[in-house]
Amino acid sequence: MMQAKRNEYKVFRIEFRYPIVSIYIDDQLYEQNTYTKPFGSLYKMGFIFKGSGMVDWIKIIGKSGNELYVEDFGGKAEW
């Protein structure tokens, strides 16, 4: 289980490179799963924090490196 102080930023990265899904926290591999069936399209994504937490920004990058979606929610989060 990953634990962090309330005022400590963590960078989560999720890579979908079929058939492998990799989850990184602060650029270190946290978990990796291999799927044997296509899992379809990404329609929405949710985050559940145990205790407290917030999302400061989201960026989705295509396999060619182009930005597909960027949201910074109006700037830097305040603690």
Summary of the structure (lengths in Angstrom):
residues: 79
radius of gyration: 14.2
end to end distance: 23.0
largest distance: 41.4
contacts: 106
relative contact order: 0.15
helix: 0%
strand: 35%
